[in-house]
Amino acid sequence: MSDEMMFFMYLLECYASYKNKKSGEILKEWEACGITQKIYDNYWLYHTERIENAYEDIDNLISTGKFAW
């Protein structure tokens, strides 16, 4: 398994906990918003910053379709 995939799974689980939801629900939400690949592709940014920055970015992607930065 790649580092990117391992981190994606970690981020998914952490974000689900942050939202107090199951990871399957979160993944379905990301898929419905069309942001799953965008999140996966931002491995190089997300894994070097605070995890809360990724949460903020994901929340912004869900609400506006744009990255927070």
N, CA, C and O atoms as a Tinker XYZ file with bonds, in Angstrom:
   276  protein
     1  N      0.852000   -1.173000    0.000000    73     2
     2  CA     0.000000    0.000000    0.000000    64     1     3
     3  C      0.900000    1.239000    0.000000    63     2     4     5
     4  O      1.907000    1.279000    0.708000    81     3
     5  N      0.541000    2.226000   -0.780000    73     3     6
     6  CA     1.351000    3.443000   -0.882000    64     5     7
     7  C      1.197000    4.318000    0.362000    63     6     8     9
     8  O      0.224000    4.208000    1.108000    81     7
     9  N      2.175000    5.180000    0.558000    73     7    10
    10  CA     2.095000    6.150000    1.658000    64     9    11
    11  C      0.873000    7.038000    1.499000    63    10    12    13
    12  O      0.209000    7.387000    2.476000    81    11
    13  N      0.585000    7.399000    0.253000    73    11    14
    14  CA    -0.574000    8.256000   -0.014000    64    13    15
    15  C     -1.875000    7.587000    0.417000    63    14    16    17
    16  O     -2.731000    8.217000    1.037000    81    15
    17  N     -2.015000    6.306000    0.085000    73    15    18
    18  CA    -3.241000    5.584000    0.446000    64    17    19
    19  C     -3.339000    5.385000    1.952000    63    18    20    21
    20  O     -4.420000    5.507000    2.528000    81    19
    21  N     -2.214000    5.081000    2.590000    73    19    22
    22  CA    -2.235000    4.912000    4.043000    64    21    23
    23  C     -2.648000    6.216000    4.717000    63    22    24    25
    24  O     -3.448000    6.204000    5.652000    81    23
    25  N     -2.110000    7.336000    4.249000    73    23    26
    26  CA    -2.479000    8.610000    4.844000    64    25    27
    27  C     -3.932000    8.952000    4.541000    63    26    28    29
    28  O     -4.634000    9.469000    5.410000    81    27
    29  N     -4.393000    8.675000    3.329000    73    27    30
    30  CA    -5.786000    8.934000    2.971000    64    29    31
    31  C     -6.719000    8.187000    3.916000    63    30    32    33
    32  O     -7.704000    8.751000    4.393000    81    31
    33  N     -6.417000    6.943000    4.185000    73    31    34
    34  CA    -7.250000    6.154000    5.093000    64    33    35
    35  C     -7.204000    6.732000    6.508000    63    34    36    37
    36  O     -8.226000    6.808000    7.190000    81    35
    37  N     -6.021000    7.133000    6.935000    73    35    38
    38  CA    -5.870000    7.768000    8.249000    64    37    39
    39  C     -6.689000    9.058000    8.313000    63    38    40    41
    40  O     -7.412000    9.293000    9.281000    81    39
    41  N     -6.571000    9.886000    7.283000    73    39    42
    42  CA    -7.313000   11.146000    7.237000    64    41    43
    43  C     -8.817000   10.895000    7.239000    63    42    44    45
    44  O     -9.558000   11.587000    7.936000    81    43
    45  N     -9.263000    9.933000    6.482000    73    43    46
    46  CA   -10.685000    9.582000    6.442000    64    45    47
    47  C    -11.187000    9.193000    7.831000    63    46    48    49
    48  O    -12.236000    9.665000    8.268000    81    47
    49  N    -10.443000    8.338000    8.518000    73    47    50
    50  CA   -10.839000    7.902000    9.863000    64    49    51
    51  C    -10.833000    9.066000   10.853000    63    50    52    53
    52  O    -11.753000    9.205000   11.659000    81    51
    53  N     -9.799000    9.895000   10.791000    73    51    54
    54  CA    -9.710000   11.041000   11.706000    64    53    55
    55  C    -10.817000   12.049000   11.439000    63    54    56    57
    56  O    -11.425000   12.576000   12.371000    81    55
    57  N    -11.072000   12.313000   10.172000    73    55    58
    58  CA   -12.113000   13.272000    9.821000    64    57    59
    59  C    -13.490000   12.740000   10.242000    63    58    60    61
    60  O    -14.336000   13.501000   10.714000    81    59
    61  N    -13.703000   11.458000   10.073000    73    59    62
    62  CA   -14.971000   10.848000   10.499000    64    61    63
    63  C    -15.156000   11.009000   12.007000    63    62    64    65
    64  O    -16.247000   11.335000   12.473000    81    63
    65  N    -14.095000   10.783000   12.756000    73    63    66
    66  CA   -14.163000   10.962000   14.206000    64    65    67
    67  C    -14.450000   12.425000   14.546000    63    66    68    69
    68  O    -15.269000   12.714000   15.418000    81    67
    69  N    -13.781000   13.332000   13.866000    73    67    70
    70  CA   -13.984000   14.779000   14.051000    64    69    71
    71  C    -15.444000   15.165000   13.807000    63    70    72    73
    72  O    -15.995000   16.009000   14.515000    81    71
    73  N    -16.065000   14.544000   12.805000    73    71    74
    74  CA   -17.463000   14.834000   12.466000    64    73    75
    75  C    -18.451000   13.951000   13.228000    63    74    76    77
    76  O    -19.666000   14.101000   13.098000    81    75
    77  N    -17.904000   13.018000   14.033000    73    75    78
    78  CA   -18.734000   12.093000   14.802000    64    77    79
    79  C    -19.645000   11.266000   13.885000    63    78    80    81
    80  O    -20.832000   11.083000   14.157000    81    79
    81  N    -19.052000   10.776000   12.793000    73    79    82
    82  CA   -19.762000    9.951000   11.815000    64    81    83
    83  C    -18.915000    8.724000   11.514000    63    82    84    85
    84  O    -17.754000    8.641000   11.915000    81    83
    85  N    -19.504000    7.785000   10.812000    73    83    86
    86  CA   -18.767000    6.609000   10.372000    64    85    87
    87  C    -17.981000    6.965000    9.111000    63    86    88    89
    88  O    -18.404000    7.801000    8.312000    81    87
    89  N    -16.836000    6.316000    8.951000    73    87    90
    90  CA   -15.992000    6.620000    7.797000    64    89    91
    91  C    -16.706000    6.335000    6.477000    63    90    92    93
    92  O    -16.479000    7.037000    5.492000    81    91
    93  N    -17.552000    5.329000    6.445000    73    91    94
    94  CA   -18.325000    5.037000    5.230000    64    93    95
    95  C    -19.255000    6.185000    4.848000    63    94    96    97
    96  O    -19.420000    6.496000    3.669000    81    95
    97  N    -19.855000    6.808000    5.849000    73    95    98
    98  CA   -20.722000    7.963000    5.593000    64    97    99
    99  C    -19.916000    9.127000    5.014000    63    98   100   101
   100  O    -20.350000    9.802000    4.081000    81    99
   101  N    -18.739000    9.342000    5.590000    73    99   102
   102  CA   -17.883000   10.440000    5.134000    64   101   103
   103  C    -17.443000   10.197000    3.700000    63   102   104   105
   104  O    -17.491000   11.104000    2.868000    81   103
   105  N    -17.018000    8.981000    3.410000    73   103   106
   106  CA   -16.569000    8.665000    2.054000    64   105   107
   107  C    -17.703000    8.867000    1.047000    63   106   108   109
   108  O    -17.474000    9.381000   -0.048000    81   107
   109  N    -18.911000    8.468000    1.408000    73   107   110
   110  CA   -20.066000    8.693000    0.525000    64   109   111
   111  C    -20.302000   10.184000    0.308000    63   110   112   113
   112  O    -20.624000   10.610000   -0.801000    81   111
   113  N    -20.142000   10.968000    1.359000    73   111   114
   114  CA   -20.309000   12.421000    1.249000    64   113   115
   115  C    -19.243000   13.007000    0.324000    63   114   116   117
   116  O    -19.547000   13.833000   -0.536000    81   115
   117  N    -18.005000   12.578000    0.503000    73   115   118
   118  CA   -16.925000   13.066000   -0.357000    64   117   119
   119  C    -17.186000   12.693000   -1.804000    63   118   120   121
   120  O    -16.992000   13.511000   -2.704000    81   119
   121  N    -17.625000   11.460000   -2.034000    73   119   122
   122  CA   -17.927000   11.006000   -3.390000    64   121   123
   123  C    -19.065000   11.823000   -4.001000    63   122   124   125
   124  O    -18.995000   12.218000   -5.165000    81   123
   125  N    -20.105000   12.075000   -3.219000    73   123   126
   126  CA   -21.247000   12.849000   -3.713000    64   125   127
   127  C    -20.842000   14.273000   -4.082000    63   126   128   129
   128  O    -21.400000   14.864000   -5.006000    81   127
   129  N    -19.880000   14.813000   -3.362000    73   127   130
   130  CA   -19.381000   16.169000   -3.630000    64   129   131
   131  C    -18.304000   16.190000   -4.713000    63   130   132   133
   132  O    -17.906000   17.257000   -5.181000    81   131
   133  N    -17.841000   15.014000   -5.105000    73   131   134
   134  CA   -16.805000   14.921000   -6.122000    64   133   135
   135  C    -15.441000   15.400000   -5.659000    63   134   136   137
   136  O    -14.668000   15.937000   -6.452000    81   135
   137  N    -15.136000   15.208000   -4.364000    73   135   138
   138  CA   -13.880000   15.737000   -3.821000    64   137   139
   139  C    -12.904000   14.663000   -3.357000    63   138   140   141
   140  O    -11.817000   14.991000   -2.882000    81   139
   141  N    -13.259000   13.412000   -3.481000    73   139   142
   142  CA   -12.404000   12.335000   -2.979000    64   141   143
   143  C    -11.019000   12.381000   -3.611000    63   142   144   145
   144  O    -10.015000   12.320000   -2.901000    81   143
   145  N    -10.953000   12.485000   -4.914000    73   143   146
   146  CA    -9.652000   12.505000   -5.591000    64   145   147
   147  C     -8.865000   13.762000   -5.232000    63   146   148   149
   148  O     -7.643000   13.707000   -5.096000    81   147
   149  N     -9.547000   14.882000   -5.079000    73   147   150
   150  CA    -8.865000   16.122000   -4.691000    64   149   151
   151  C     -8.201000   15.957000   -3.323000    63   150   152   153
   152  O     -7.068000   16.393000   -3.117000    81   151
   153  N     -8.909000   15.331000   -2.404000    73   151   154
   154  CA    -8.361000   15.096000   -1.070000    64   153   155
   155  C     -7.171000   14.150000   -1.160000    63   154   156   157
   156  O     -6.124000   14.406000   -0.566000    81   155
   157  N     -7.329000   13.070000   -1.894000    73   155   158
   158  CA    -6.238000   12.101000   -2.060000    64   157   159
   159  C     -5.008000   12.766000   -2.682000    63   158   160   161
   160  O     -3.881000   12.530000   -2.247000    81   159
   161  N     -5.230000   13.585000   -3.687000    73   159   162
   162  CA    -4.127000   14.235000   -4.395000    64   161   163
   163  C     -3.388000   15.271000   -3.552000    63   162   164   165
   164  O     -2.276000   15.665000   -3.905000    81   163
   165  N     -3.974000   15.714000   -2.462000    73   163   166
   166  CA    -3.329000   16.705000   -1.604000    64   165   167
   167  C     -2.513000   16.078000   -0.476000    63   166   168   169
   168  O     -2.234000   16.727000    0.533000    81   167
   169  N     -2.138000   14.834000   -0.648000    73   167   170
   170  CA    -1.295000   14.144000    0.331000    64   169   171
   171  C     -0.076000   14.981000    0.711000    63   170   172   173
   172  O      0.218000   15.142000    1.895000    81   171
   173  N      0.624000   15.507000   -0.269000    73   171   174
   174  CA     1.881000   16.228000   -0.005000    64   173   175
   175  C      1.674000   17.462000    0.845000    63   174   176   177
   176  O      2.586000   17.879000    1.559000    81   175
   177  N      0.507000   18.049000    0.783000    73   175   178
   178  CA     0.198000   19.201000    1.629000    64   177   179
   179  C     -0.328000   18.742000    2.988000    63   178   180   181
   180  O      0.173000   19.170000    4.028000    81   179
   181  N     -1.326000   17.881000    2.978000    73   179   182
   182  CA    -2.007000   17.490000    4.212000    64   181   183
   183  C     -1.098000   16.753000    5.199000    63   182   184   185
   184  O     -1.227000   16.953000    6.407000    81   183
   185  N     -0.204000   15.926000    4.726000    73   183   186
   186  CA     0.588000   15.130000    5.675000    64   185   187
   187  C      1.722000   15.937000    6.305000    63   186   188   189
   188  O      2.403000   15.436000    7.200000    81   187
   189  N      1.935000   17.165000    5.862000    73   187   190
   190  CA     3.005000   17.986000    6.437000    64   189   191
   191  C      2.481000   19.070000    7.372000    63   190   192   193
   192  O      3.265000   19.776000    8.006000    81   191
   193  N      1.182000   19.203000    7.459000    73   191   194
   194  CA     0.578000   20.240000    8.298000    64   193   195
   195  C     -0.235000   19.615000    9.420000    63   194   196   197
   196  O     -0.363000   18.394000    9.518000    81   195
   197  N     -0.780000   20.481000   10.262000    73   195   198
   198  CA    -1.696000   20.002000   11.303000    64   197   199
   199  C     -2.900000   19.339000   10.637000    63   198   200   201
   200  O     -3.381000   19.818000    9.610000    81   199
   201  N     -3.377000   18.264000   11.203000    73   199   202
   202  CA    -4.523000   17.550000   10.630000    64   201   203
   203  C     -5.755000   18.453000   10.579000    63   202   204   205
   204  O     -6.607000   18.304000    9.703000    81   203
   205  N     -5.842000   19.389000   11.521000    73   203   206
   206  CA    -6.990000   20.316000   11.548000    64   205   207
   207  C     -7.021000   21.207000   10.304000    63   206   208   209
   208  O     -8.092000   21.646000    9.886000    81   207
   209  N     -5.864000   21.473000    9.715000    73   207   210
   210  CA    -5.842000   22.236000    8.465000    64   209   211
   211  C     -6.532000   21.460000    7.350000    63   210   212   213
   212  O     -7.241000   22.039000    6.526000    81   211
   213  N     -6.320000   20.155000    7.329000    73   211   214
   214  CA    -6.990000   19.311000    6.345000    64   213   215
   215  C     -8.499000   19.319000    6.586000    63   214   216   217
   216  O     -9.277000   19.381000    5.634000    81   215
   217  N     -8.916000   19.256000    7.846000    73   215   218
   218  CA   -10.347000   19.294000    8.159000    64   217   219
   219  C    -10.973000   20.583000    7.630000    63   218   220   221
   220  O    -12.042000   20.562000    7.021000    81   219
   221  N    -10.294000   21.699000    7.870000    73   219   222
   222  CA   -10.799000   22.994000    7.406000    64   221   223
   223  C    -10.904000   23.009000    5.884000    63   222   224   225
   224  O    -11.881000   23.506000    5.324000    81   223
   225  N     -9.903000   22.469000    5.236000    73   223   226
   226  CA    -9.895000   22.428000    3.789000    64   225   227
   227  C    -11.030000   21.551000    3.263000    63   226   228   229
   228  O    -11.721000   21.930000    2.317000    81   227
   229  N    -11.220000   20.398000    3.863000    73   227   230
   230  CA   -12.288000   19.481000    3.447000    64   229   231
   231  C    -13.651000   20.118000    3.675000    63   230   232   233
   232  O    -14.524000   20.036000    2.811000    81   231
   233  N    -13.842000   20.747000    4.823000    73   231   234
   234  CA   -15.114000   21.430000    5.085000    64   233   235
   235  C    -15.381000   22.488000    4.023000    63   234   236   237
   236  O    -16.513000   22.644000    3.565000    81   235
   237  N    -14.339000   23.213000    3.633000    73   235   238
   238  CA   -14.492000   24.248000    2.612000    64   237   239
   239  C    -14.788000   23.634000    1.243000    63   238   240   241
   240  O    -15.608000   24.161000    0.490000    81   239
   241  N    -14.127000   22.529000    0.920000    73   239   242
   242  CA   -14.413000   21.840000   -0.328000    64   241   243
   243  C    -15.874000   21.380000   -0.384000    63   242   244   245
   244  O    -16.523000   21.489000   -1.425000    81   243
   245  N    -16.376000   20.877000    0.715000    73   243   246
   246  CA   -17.762000   20.423000    0.762000    64   245   247
   247  C    -18.725000   21.584000    0.590000    63   246   248   249
   248  O    -19.709000   21.473000   -0.142000    81   247
   249  N    -18.450000   22.697000    1.259000    73   247   250
   250  CA   -19.404000   23.812000    1.224000    64   249   251
   251  C    -19.274000   24.696000   -0.012000    63   250   252   253
   252  O    -20.270000   25.252000   -0.476000    81   251
   253  N    -18.064000   24.834000   -0.553000    73   251   254
   254  CA   -17.881000   25.754000   -1.682000    64   253   255
   255  C    -17.321000   25.126000   -2.942000    63   254   256   257
   256  O    -17.384000   25.714000   -4.021000    81   255
   257  N    -16.765000   23.911000   -2.799000    73   255   258
   258  CA   -16.115000   23.274000   -3.931000    64   257   259
   259  C    -14.699000   23.763000   -4.173000    63   258   260   261
   260  O    -14.055000   23.377000   -5.148000    81   259
   261  N    -14.214000   24.626000   -3.267000    73   259   262
   262  CA   -12.880000   25.212000   -3.417000    64   261   263
   263  C    -12.035000   24.900000   -2.185000    63   262   264   265
   264  O    -12.553000   24.687000   -1.088000    81   263
   265  N    -10.717000   24.880000   -2.398000    73   263   266
   266  CA    -9.803000   24.703000   -1.277000    64   265   267
   267  C     -9.826000   25.946000   -0.393000    63   266   268   269
   268  O    -10.098000   27.047000   -0.871000    81   267
   269  N     -9.542000   25.772000    0.887000    73   267   270
   270  CA    -9.539000   26.888000    1.832000    64   269   271
   271  C     -8.351000   27.801000    1.611000    63   270   272   273
   272  O     -8.403000   28.974000    1.981000    81   271
   273  N     -7.293000   27.300000    1.025000    73   271   274
   274  CA    -6.101000   28.090000    0.823000    64   273   275
   275  C     -6.197000   28.710000   -0.505000    63   274   276
   276  O     -5.292000   29.439000   -0.913000    81   275
